[in-house]
Amino acid sequence: MTVILYLIVGGVLGWLAGFILGKDMPGGIIGNIIAGIVGAWIGGELLGSFGPSVAGMAIIPALIGAIIFIFVLSLIMRSTRKW
């Protein structure tokens, strides 16, 4: 049950980060889940775990990490489209 909750929270965080940046994640729902989970890892490493926590993810650092991940991914994708 915690794995399902982890995936749901990751998807919501990935979607919210994409919404804040105004960018869509490639891959739809799977991309949002990956962005949320990778963002939770990045945010946890950079900022630690503070604020409310759901399914083992600290929400604020996970959201900031997902925003960073989507921003960097969009820069990489934009640079590869120019070639």
Secondary structure, 3 states (H helix, E strand, C coil): CHHHHHHHHHHHHHHHHHHHHCCCCCCHHHHHHHHHHHHHHHHHHHHCCCCCEECCEEHHHHHHHHHHHHHHHHHHHHHHHCC
